[in-house]
């Protein structure tokens, strides 16, 4: 039996939350994986299980450096571009660095991918692109004006990807992530996402602070749904599906009050005291949209997307992971 030549995937930001989960998944499927990361927000411990794998290669570099991008794409079939500076508050505090990474770095990666003639460039877009659009659920073709520097950068990514598709023939697919959560998401730091941050606080019997009255709602999306979308976007053979953007979500929404209720319920199975930890309500946060809910019909139709994990399903797995790894 002839041996199958392994395709090579470059995962930028491969030491981060989403990137390291993608790395683990695709190595498990037999792909070769190259990781490009500067460890500004990613962590080396996320990669420790892969370092001895002959199919894994780590390049410590920065997407703001075109030479690093060119090195990373050598011999690569597909790019899964996850590297970015996330966080709306971070972008409000430091818009210049957010723009340098998310726009200049993105353009470097597109250029390197084009010159290396990669088969397809799949990139992390964002639900923040919907901005002040009021309609629910969010459909890909109807967006509003951005509400933060971060949202501007992610919209510019989509514009650049479209131009590279039309002008240079580079196949691109953007995945508008909606509030992704799950194993390996960092609970520490000023810009930690709400779920890991709240989990850690509850585990320490500390009261989490909800911005606003807790009735803002989000389409929380478990990491395994995101992995599925990346695989579908990378491997899809439908020519109608490429050079477009897709909501990457579960297609349901829950309020922050709902989220806290579920977290308390699932965490109290490990520590009954957690159900009595009170919650503090604070001011609404600048740049936040009140409600977010994705239509996933386009992804279902064009890519065959079929998300398996609701918020509750994903939280049960995530809580168990955090309990094992944060204690």
BALOBA-1460 file (C-alpha; in Angstrom, 3 decimals):
// residues 327
<rec num="1" residu="x" x="0.000" y="0.000" z="0.000"/>
<rec num="2" residu="x" x="1.434" y="3.371" z="-0.988"/>
<rec num="3" residu="x" x="2.095" y="5.813" z="1.805"/>
<rec num="4" residu="x" x="-0.055" y="8.914" z="1.659"/>
<rec num="5" residu="x" x="1.828" y="12.200" z="1.458"/>
<rec num="6" residu="x" x="0.899" y="14.289" z="4.466"/>
<rec num="7" residu="x" x="-0.476" y="17.761" z="3.858"/>
<rec num="8" residu="x" x="1.159" y="20.528" z="5.864"/>
<rec num="9" residu="x" x="-0.855" y="23.149" z="7.751"/>
<rec num="10" residu="x" x="0.554" y="26.396" z="9.086"/>
<rec num="11" residu="x" x="-1.307" y="27.508" z="12.212"/>
<rec num="12" residu="x" x="-0.396" y="31.051" z="13.169"/>
<rec num="13" residu="x" x="-0.942" y="31.750" z="16.836"/>
<rec num="14" residu="x" x="-0.610" y="28.003" z="17.379"/>
<rec num="15" residu="x" x="0.363" y="28.427" z="21.036"/>
<rec num="16" residu="x" x="-2.863" y="30.244" z="21.816"/>
<rec num="17" residu="x" x="-6.200" y="28.885" z="22.967"/>
<rec num="18" residu="x" x="-7.776" y="28.161" z="19.583"/>
<rec num="19" residu="x" x="-4.495" y="27.577" z="17.778"/>
<rec num="20" residu="x" x="-3.241" y="24.911" z="20.174"/>
<rec num="21" residu="x" x="-6.554" y="23.058" z="20.022"/>
<rec num="22" residu="x" x="-6.353" y="23.096" z="16.218"/>
<rec num="23" residu="x" x="-2.749" y="21.901" z="16.389"/>
<rec num="24" residu="x" x="-3.677" y="18.958" z="18.598"/>
<rec num="25" residu="x" x="-6.625" y="18.015" z="16.392"/>
<rec num="26" residu="x" x="-4.827" y="18.094" z="13.056"/>
<rec num="27" residu="x" x="-1.726" y="16.310" z="14.341"/>
<rec num="28" residu="x" x="-4.125" y="13.616" z="15.539"/>
<rec num="29" residu="x" x="-5.487" y="13.296" z="12.007"/>
<rec num="30" residu="x" x="-2.003" y="12.788" z="10.579"/>
<rec num="31" residu="x" x="-1.299" y="16.222" z="9.150"/>
<rec num="32" residu="x" x="2.048" y="17.948" z="9.489"/>
<rec num="33" residu="x" x="1.640" y="21.146" z="11.472"/>
<rec num="34" residu="x" x="3.838" y="24.235" z="11.561"/>
<rec num="35" residu="x" x="3.171" y="26.676" z="14.391"/>
<rec num="36" residu="x" x="4.174" y="30.345" z="14.137"/>
<rec num="37" residu="x" x="3.878" y="32.244" z="17.414"/>
<rec num="38" residu="x" x="5.646" y="35.076" z="19.221"/>
<rec num="39" residu="x" x="4.208" y="34.036" z="22.619"/>
<rec num="40" residu="x" x="2.800" y="37.487" z="23.332"/>
<rec num="41" residu="x" x="-0.524" y="35.938" z="24.361"/>
<rec num="42" residu="x" x="0.042" y="32.218" z="23.649"/>
<rec num="43" residu="x" x="1.825" y="29.871" z="26.038"/>
<rec num="44" residu="x" x="4.611" y="27.351" z="25.591"/>
<rec num="45" residu="x" x="2.841" y="24.903" z="27.885"/>
<rec num="46" residu="x" x="0.055" y="24.648" z="25.302"/>
<rec num="47" residu="x" x="2.592" y="23.086" z="22.935"/>
<rec num="48" residu="x" x="4.476" y="20.808" z="25.321"/>
<rec num="49" residu="x" x="2.674" y="17.657" z="24.183"/>
<rec num="50" residu="x" x="3.634" y="18.248" z="20.541"/>
<rec num="51" residu="x" x="7.306" y="19.191" z="20.754"/>
<rec num="52" residu="x" x="8.561" y="15.616" z="20.325"/>
<rec num="53" residu="x" x="6.150" y="14.869" z="17.471"/>
<rec num="54" residu="x" x="8.131" y="14.577" z="14.198"/>
<rec num="55" residu="x" x="5.145" y="16.054" z="12.333"/>
<rec num="56" residu="x" x="5.236" y="19.254" z="14.425"/>
<rec num="57" residu="x" x="7.467" y="22.259" z="13.825"/>
<rec num="58" residu="x" x="7.602" y="25.399" z="15.966"/>
<rec num="59" residu="x" x="8.774" y="28.702" z="14.522"/>
<rec num="60" residu="x" x="9.119" y="31.448" z="17.093"/>
<rec num="61" residu="x" x="8.407" y="34.569" z="15.097"/>
<rec num="62" residu="x" x="6.094" y="37.518" z="14.606"/>
<rec num="63" residu="x" x="3.511" y="38.047" z="11.872"/>
<rec num="64" residu="x" x="4.531" y="41.722" z="11.863"/>
<rec num="65" residu="x" x="7.821" y="40.547" z="10.336"/>
<rec num="66" residu="x" x="7.332" y="39.540" z="6.686"/>
<rec num="67" residu="x" x="10.496" y="37.414" z="6.741"/>
<rec num="68" residu="x" x="9.044" y="35.300" z="9.565"/>
<rec num="69" residu="x" x="5.827" y="34.859" z="7.583"/>
<rec num="70" residu="x" x="7.735" y="33.818" z="4.452"/>
<rec num="71" residu="x" x="9.741" y="31.283" z="6.440"/>
<rec num="72" residu="x" x="6.607" y="29.851" z="8.046"/>
<rec num="73" residu="x" x="4.749" y="29.235" z="4.770"/>
<rec num="74" residu="x" x="7.568" y="27.325" z="3.058"/>
<rec num="75" residu="x" x="6.183" y="23.992" z="1.841"/>
<rec num="76" residu="x" x="2.783" y="24.651" z="3.420"/>
<rec num="77" residu="x" x="-0.481" y="23.506" z="1.804"/>
<rec num="78" residu="x" x="-2.970" y="25.354" z="4.013"/>
<rec num="79" residu="x" x="-2.880" y="28.296" z="6.399"/>
<rec num="80" residu="x" x="-5.161" y="28.521" z="9.432"/>
<rec num="81" residu="x" x="-4.513" y="32.085" z="10.544"/>
<rec num="82" residu="x" x="-5.397" y="32.493" z="14.237"/>
<rec num="83" residu="x" x="-2.713" y="34.962" z="15.316"/>
<rec num="84" residu="x" x="-4.194" y="38.254" z="16.479"/>
<rec num="85" residu="x" x="-4.496" y="40.543" z="19.456"/>
<rec num="86" residu="x" x="-7.992" y="39.903" z="20.751"/>
<rec num="87" residu="x" x="-10.047" y="41.902" z="23.239"/>
<rec num="88" residu="x" x="-12.140" y="44.998" z="22.645"/>
<rec num="89" residu="x" x="-10.863" y="46.701" z="25.854"/>
<rec num="90" residu="x" x="-7.232" y="46.065" z="24.856"/>
<rec num="91" residu="x" x="-7.853" y="47.681" z="21.460"/>
<rec num="92" residu="x" x="-9.463" y="50.714" z="23.091"/>
<rec num="93" residu="x" x="-6.463" y="51.101" z="25.404"/>
<rec num="94" residu="x" x="-3.841" y="50.492" z="22.694"/>
<rec num="95" residu="x" x="-5.280" y="50.790" z="19.175"/>
<rec num="96" residu="x" x="-1.888" y="51.130" z="17.484"/>
<rec num="97" residu="x" x="-0.535" y="47.739" z="18.573"/>
<rec num="98" residu="x" x="-3.866" y="46.054" z="17.832"/>
<rec num="99" residu="x" x="-3.771" y="47.509" z="14.327"/>
<rec num="100" residu="x" x="-0.119" y="46.535" z="13.776"/>
<rec num="101" residu="x" x="-0.786" y="42.898" z="14.651"/>
<rec num="102" residu="x" x="-4.272" y="42.453" z="13.260"/>
<rec num="103" residu="x" x="-3.969" y="44.476" z="10.043"/>
<rec num="104" residu="x" x="-0.273" y="44.745" z="9.120"/>
<rec num="105" residu="x" x="0.398" y="41.220" z="10.365"/>
<rec num="106" residu="x" x="-2.612" y="39.885" z="8.486"/>
<rec num="107" residu="x" x="-1.471" y="41.558" z="5.273"/>
<rec num="108" residu="x" x="1.989" y="40.040" z="5.721"/>
<rec num="109" residu="x" x="0.467" y="36.589" z="6.077"/>
<rec num="110" residu="x" x="-1.766" y="37.025" z="3.026"/>
<rec num="111" residu="x" x="1.220" y="38.168" z="0.975"/>
<rec num="112" residu="x" x="3.403" y="35.290" z="2.153"/>
<rec num="113" residu="x" x="0.607" y="32.783" z="1.463"/>
<rec num="114" residu="x" x="0.060" y="34.208" z="-2.005"/>
<rec num="115" residu="x" x="3.779" y="34.049" z="-2.855"/>
<rec num="116" residu="x" x="4.059" y="30.489" z="-1.511"/>
<rec num="117" residu="x" x="1.017" y="29.461" z="-3.561"/>
<rec num="118" residu="x" x="-0.789" y="27.851" z="-0.628"/>
<rec num="119" residu="x" x="-3.993" y="26.031" z="-1.518"/>
<rec num="120" residu="x" x="-6.231" y="27.943" z="0.872"/>
<rec num="121" residu="x" x="-6.028" y="30.628" z="3.535"/>
<rec num="122" residu="x" x="-8.582" y="30.208" z="6.341"/>
<rec num="123" residu="x" x="-8.599" y="33.004" z="8.894"/>
<rec num="124" residu="x" x="-10.184" y="33.943" z="12.190"/>
<rec num="125" residu="x" x="-12.678" y="36.735" z="11.596"/>
<rec num="126" residu="x" x="-14.932" y="38.081" z="14.330"/>
<rec num="127" residu="x" x="-18.555" y="38.662" z="15.253"/>
<rec num="128" residu="x" x="-17.439" y="42.152" z="16.327"/>
<rec num="129" residu="x" x="-17.676" y="43.022" z="12.614"/>
<rec num="130" residu="x" x="-21.453" y="43.265" z="13.025"/>
<rec num="131" residu="x" x="-20.914" y="46.404" z="15.102"/>
<rec num="132" residu="x" x="-24.039" y="48.479" z="15.657"/>
<rec num="133" residu="x" x="-26.217" y="46.304" z="13.414"/>
<rec num="134" residu="x" x="-29.442" y="45.734" z="15.358"/>
<rec num="135" residu="x" x="-30.877" y="42.714" z="13.550"/>
<rec num="136" residu="x" x="-30.917" y="39.228" z="15.057"/>
<rec num="137" residu="x" x="-29.842" y="36.681" z="14.123"/>
<rec num="138" residu="x" x="-26.713" y="38.057" z="12.460"/>
<rec num="139" residu="x" x="-26.457" y="37.123" z="8.797"/>
<rec num="140" residu="x" x="-23.143" y="37.410" z="7.014"/>
<rec num="141" residu="x" x="-24.235" y="39.916" z="4.381"/>
<rec num="142" residu="x" x="-25.652" y="42.525" z="6.802"/>
<rec num="143" residu="x" x="-23.174" y="44.345" z="9.041"/>
<rec num="144" residu="x" x="-23.172" y="47.666" z="10.853"/>
<rec num="145" residu="x" x="-20.474" y="50.158" z="11.786"/>
<rec num="146" residu="x" x="-17.673" y="48.870" z="14.054"/>
<rec num="147" residu="x" x="-17.801" y="49.823" z="17.725"/>
<rec num="148" residu="x" x="-14.115" y="49.389" z="18.615"/>
<rec num="149" residu="x" x="-10.624" y="49.512" z="17.088"/>
<rec num="150" residu="x" x="-10.540" y="45.713" z="17.344"/>
<rec num="151" residu="x" x="-13.732" y="45.410" z="15.296"/>
<rec num="152" residu="x" x="-12.275" y="47.715" z="12.641"/>
<rec num="153" residu="x" x="-9.178" y="45.515" z="12.306"/>
<rec num="154" residu="x" x="-11.218" y="42.345" z="11.871"/>
<rec num="155" residu="x" x="-13.402" y="43.963" z="9.218"/>
<rec num="156" residu="x" x="-10.313" y="45.185" z="7.379"/>
<rec num="157" residu="x" x="-9.079" y="41.561" z="7.395"/>
<rec num="158" residu="x" x="-12.194" y="40.547" z="5.480"/>
<rec num="159" residu="x" x="-11.694" y="43.345" z="2.968"/>
<rec num="160" residu="x" x="-8.060" y="42.381" z="2.376"/>
<rec num="161" residu="x" x="-8.942" y="38.695" z="2.018"/>
<rec num="162" residu="x" x="-11.579" y="39.535" z="-0.581"/>
<rec num="163" residu="x" x="-9.126" y="41.661" z="-2.562"/>
<rec num="164" residu="x" x="-6.458" y="38.930" z="-2.476"/>
<rec num="165" residu="x" x="-9.039" y="36.425" z="-3.714"/>
<rec num="166" residu="x" x="-10.163" y="38.652" z="-6.582"/>
<rec num="167" residu="x" x="-6.777" y="40.083" z="-7.524"/>
<rec num="168" residu="x" x="-4.383" y="37.183" z="-6.962"/>
<rec num="169" residu="x" x="-6.626" y="34.117" z="-6.996"/>
<rec num="170" residu="x" x="-5.784" y="33.159" z="-3.398"/>
<rec num="171" residu="x" x="-8.598" y="31.021" z="-1.960"/>
<rec num="172" residu="x" x="-9.739" y="32.511" z="1.342"/>
<rec num="173" residu="x" x="-12.424" y="31.722" z="3.884"/>
<rec num="174" residu="x" x="-13.107" y="33.881" z="6.931"/>
<rec num="175" residu="x" x="-14.690" y="32.457" z="10.060"/>
<rec num="176" residu="x" x="-16.542" y="34.999" z="12.182"/>
<rec num="177" residu="x" x="-16.027" y="33.549" z="15.649"/>
<rec num="178" residu="x" x="-18.742" y="34.140" z="18.235"/>
<rec num="179" residu="x" x="-17.510" y="34.067" z="21.862"/>
<rec num="180" residu="x" x="-15.404" y="30.930" z="21.662"/>
<rec num="181" residu="x" x="-14.692" y="29.054" z="24.909"/>
<rec num="182" residu="x" x="-13.268" y="25.758" z="26.096"/>
<rec num="183" residu="x" x="-10.182" y="23.877" z="27.268"/>
<rec num="184" residu="x" x="-6.865" y="25.779" z="27.251"/>
<rec num="185" residu="x" x="-8.517" y="29.213" z="27.298"/>
<rec num="186" residu="x" x="-6.433" y="31.364" z="29.632"/>
<rec num="187" residu="x" x="-8.256" y="32.545" z="32.792"/>
<rec num="188" residu="x" x="-5.479" y="34.978" z="33.742"/>
<rec num="189" residu="x" x="-4.651" y="38.532" z="32.777"/>
<rec num="190" residu="x" x="-6.479" y="41.818" z="32.332"/>
<rec num="191" residu="x" x="-8.075" y="40.706" z="29.054"/>
<rec num="192" residu="x" x="-9.136" y="37.186" z="29.980"/>
<rec num="193" residu="x" x="-12.385" y="36.006" z="28.390"/>
<rec num="194" residu="x" x="-15.447" y="35.892" z="30.603"/>
<rec num="195" residu="x" x="-15.912" y="32.109" z="30.942"/>
<rec num="196" residu="x" x="-12.419" y="31.065" z="32.097"/>
<rec num="197" residu="x" x="-12.191" y="34.198" z="34.240"/>
<rec num="198" residu="x" x="-15.489" y="33.443" z="35.991"/>
<rec num="199" residu="x" x="-14.594" y="29.761" z="36.400"/>
<rec num="200" residu="x" x="-11.345" y="30.623" z="38.159"/>
<rec num="201" residu="x" x="-13.054" y="33.186" z="40.394"/>
<rec num="202" residu="x" x="-15.801" y="30.770" z="41.393"/>
<rec num="203" residu="x" x="-13.219" y="28.071" z="42.123"/>
<rec num="204" residu="x" x="-11.471" y="30.557" z="44.432"/>
<rec num="205" residu="x" x="-14.818" y="31.518" z="46.005"/>
<rec num="206" residu="x" x="-14.427" y="35.045" z="44.602"/>
<rec num="207" residu="x" x="-17.388" y="37.044" z="43.279"/>
<rec num="208" residu="x" x="-17.196" y="37.667" z="39.508"/>
<rec num="209" residu="x" x="-18.220" y="41.070" z="38.190"/>
<rec num="210" residu="x" x="-20.816" y="41.140" z="35.413"/>
<rec num="211" residu="x" x="-20.734" y="44.238" z="33.227"/>
<rec num="212" residu="x" x="-24.280" y="45.624" z="33.296"/>
<rec num="213" residu="x" x="-27.385" y="43.862" z="34.609"/>
<rec num="214" residu="x" x="-26.500" y="40.439" z="33.200"/>
<rec num="215" residu="x" x="-29.134" y="40.524" z="30.486"/>
<rec num="216" residu="x" x="-26.701" y="41.073" z="27.618"/>
<rec num="217" residu="x" x="-26.692" y="37.859" z="25.589"/>
<rec num="218" residu="x" x="-24.075" y="36.017" z="23.549"/>
<rec num="219" residu="x" x="-23.869" y="33.086" z="21.146"/>
<rec num="220" residu="x" x="-21.281" y="31.167" z="23.180"/>
<rec num="221" residu="x" x="-19.414" y="28.724" z="20.939"/>
<rec num="222" residu="x" x="-17.540" y="25.683" z="22.211"/>
<rec num="223" residu="x" x="-14.056" y="25.047" z="20.838"/>
<rec num="224" residu="x" x="-14.995" y="21.729" z="19.184"/>
<rec num="225" residu="x" x="-17.554" y="23.532" z="17.004"/>
<rec num="226" residu="x" x="-14.779" y="25.922" z="15.952"/>
<rec num="227" residu="x" x="-12.435" y="23.043" z="15.131"/>
<rec num="228" residu="x" x="-15.159" y="21.520" z="12.962"/>
<rec num="229" residu="x" x="-15.587" y="24.802" z="11.063"/>
<rec num="230" residu="x" x="-11.859" y="25.173" z="10.445"/>
<rec num="231" residu="x" x="-11.649" y="21.632" z="9.083"/>
<rec num="232" residu="x" x="-14.667" y="22.141" z="6.818"/>
<rec num="233" residu="x" x="-13.363" y="25.485" z="5.579"/>
<rec num="234" residu="x" x="-9.951" y="23.998" z="4.839"/>
<rec num="235" residu="x" x="-11.116" y="20.837" z="3.065"/>
<rec num="236" residu="x" x="-14.380" y="21.906" z="1.407"/>
<rec num="237" residu="x" x="-14.425" y="21.133" z="-2.326"/>
<rec num="238" residu="x" x="-17.457" y="23.276" z="-3.134"/>
<rec num="239" residu="x" x="-16.160" y="26.143" z="-5.328"/>
<rec num="240" residu="x" x="-19.183" y="28.217" z="-4.320"/>
<rec num="241" residu="x" x="-18.080" y="28.074" z="-0.698"/>
<rec num="242" residu="x" x="-14.659" y="29.720" z="-0.981"/>
<rec num="243" residu="x" x="-13.788" y="33.416" z="-0.951"/>
<rec num="244" residu="x" x="-16.500" y="34.151" z="1.571"/>
<rec num="245" residu="x" x="-17.086" y="34.569" z="5.304"/>
<rec num="246" residu="x" x="-19.089" y="32.381" z="7.670"/>
<rec num="247" residu="x" x="-20.530" y="32.746" z="11.131"/>
<rec num="248" residu="x" x="-18.867" y="30.260" z="13.448"/>
<rec num="249" residu="x" x="-21.273" y="29.741" z="16.315"/>
<rec num="250" residu="x" x="-23.867" y="27.400" z="17.775"/>
<rec num="251" residu="x" x="-26.852" y="29.475" z="16.657"/>
<rec num="252" residu="x" x="-28.348" y="30.082" z="20.095"/>
<rec num="253" residu="x" x="-27.916" y="32.800" z="22.695"/>
<rec num="254" residu="x" x="-27.710" y="32.905" z="26.463"/>
<rec num="255" residu="x" x="-27.546" y="35.860" z="28.843"/>
<rec num="256" residu="x" x="-24.644" y="36.390" z="31.200"/>
<rec num="257" residu="x" x="-27.068" y="35.584" z="34.023"/>
<rec num="258" residu="x" x="-27.775" y="32.240" z="32.314"/>
<rec num="259" residu="x" x="-24.031" y="31.646" z="32.016"/>
<rec num="260" residu="x" x="-23.451" y="32.258" z="35.718"/>
<rec num="261" residu="x" x="-26.328" y="29.943" z="36.629"/>
<rec num="262" residu="x" x="-24.852" y="27.094" z="34.563"/>
<rec num="263" residu="x" x="-21.320" y="27.691" z="35.862"/>
<rec num="264" residu="x" x="-22.495" y="27.581" z="39.467"/>
<rec num="265" residu="x" x="-24.498" y="24.429" z="38.816"/>
<rec num="266" residu="x" x="-21.664" y="22.527" z="37.113"/>
<rec num="267" residu="x" x="-18.873" y="23.756" z="39.400"/>
<rec num="268" residu="x" x="-20.854" y="23.023" z="42.554"/>
<rec num="269" residu="x" x="-20.768" y="19.345" z="41.589"/>
<rec num="270" residu="x" x="-17.053" y="19.545" z="42.439"/>
<rec num="271" residu="x" x="-17.362" y="22.069" z="45.294"/>
<rec num="272" residu="x" x="-20.834" y="22.636" z="46.823"/>
<rec num="273" residu="x" x="-19.744" y="25.980" z="48.341"/>
<rec num="274" residu="x" x="-19.591" y="27.551" z="44.896"/>
<rec num="275" residu="x" x="-23.378" y="27.728" z="44.563"/>
<rec num="276" residu="x" x="-23.405" y="30.296" z="47.404"/>
<rec num="277" residu="x" x="-20.785" y="32.642" z="45.889"/>
<rec num="278" residu="x" x="-22.565" y="35.941" z="45.066"/>
<rec num="279" residu="x" x="-22.200" y="37.859" z="41.816"/>
<rec num="280" residu="x" x="-21.406" y="41.589" z="41.577"/>
<rec num="281" residu="x" x="-23.002" y="43.781" z="38.902"/>
<rec num="282" residu="x" x="-20.986" y="46.691" z="37.484"/>
<rec num="283" residu="x" x="-21.136" y="49.231" z="34.687"/>
<rec num="284" residu="x" x="-21.617" y="48.294" z="31.052"/>
<rec num="285" residu="x" x="-18.317" y="48.050" z="29.181"/>
<rec num="286" residu="x" x="-17.393" y="50.458" z="26.368"/>
<rec num="287" residu="x" x="-17.605" y="48.926" z="22.916"/>
<rec num="288" residu="x" x="-19.831" y="46.015" z="23.969"/>
<rec num="289" residu="x" x="-22.860" y="45.127" z="21.886"/>
<rec num="290" residu="x" x="-26.006" y="44.212" z="23.857"/>
<rec num="291" residu="x" x="-26.965" y="41.018" z="22.052"/>
<rec num="292" residu="x" x="-25.284" y="38.574" z="19.714"/>
<rec num="293" residu="x" x="-26.847" y="35.645" z="17.893"/>
<rec num="294" residu="x" x="-25.574" y="34.033" z="14.709"/>
<rec num="295" residu="x" x="-27.433" y="32.570" z="11.798"/>
<rec num="296" residu="x" x="-25.468" y="29.455" z="10.821"/>
<rec num="297" residu="x" x="-27.594" y="28.620" z="7.788"/>
<rec num="298" residu="x" x="-24.941" y="29.718" z="5.284"/>
<rec num="299" residu="x" x="-22.307" y="27.510" z="6.929"/>
<rec num="300" residu="x" x="-24.721" y="24.574" z="7.017"/>
<rec num="301" residu="x" x="-25.619" y="25.000" z="3.353"/>
<rec num="302" residu="x" x="-22.170" y="25.675" z="1.874"/>
<rec num="303" residu="x" x="-19.840" y="23.804" z="4.228"/>
<rec num="304" residu="x" x="-22.024" y="21.115" z="5.793"/>
<rec num="305" residu="x" x="-21.519" y="22.596" z="9.253"/>
<rec num="306" residu="x" x="-23.318" y="20.768" z="12.053"/>
<rec num="307" residu="x" x="-22.302" y="22.038" z="15.514"/>
<rec num="308" residu="x" x="-22.493" y="19.392" z="18.208"/>
<rec num="309" residu="x" x="-21.988" y="21.428" z="21.381"/>
<rec num="310" residu="x" x="-24.500" y="23.808" z="22.960"/>
<rec num="311" residu="x" x="-23.360" y="26.188" z="25.696"/>
<rec num="312" residu="x" x="-24.415" y="23.692" z="28.363"/>
<rec num="313" residu="x" x="-22.670" y="20.750" z="26.666"/>
<rec num="314" residu="x" x="-19.478" y="22.729" z="26.186"/>
<rec num="315" residu="x" x="-19.514" y="24.195" z="29.701"/>
<rec num="316" residu="x" x="-19.732" y="20.747" z="31.278"/>
<rec num="317" residu="x" x="-16.580" y="19.671" z="29.426"/>
<rec num="318" residu="x" x="-14.798" y="22.975" z="29.996"/>
<rec num="319" residu="x" x="-15.579" y="23.031" z="33.716"/>
<rec num="320" residu="x" x="-14.224" y="19.515" z="34.121"/>
<rec num="321" residu="x" x="-11.050" y="20.487" z="32.251"/>
<rec num="322" residu="x" x="-10.521" y="23.593" z="34.381"/>
<rec num="323" residu="x" x="-11.157" y="21.667" z="37.578"/>
<rec num="324" residu="x" x="-8.423" y="19.180" z="36.660"/>
<rec num="325" residu="x" x="-5.961" y="21.775" z="35.399"/>
<rec num="326" residu="x" x="-6.411" y="24.789" z="37.660"/>
<rec num="327" residu="x" x="-6.506" y="23.021" z="41.009"/>
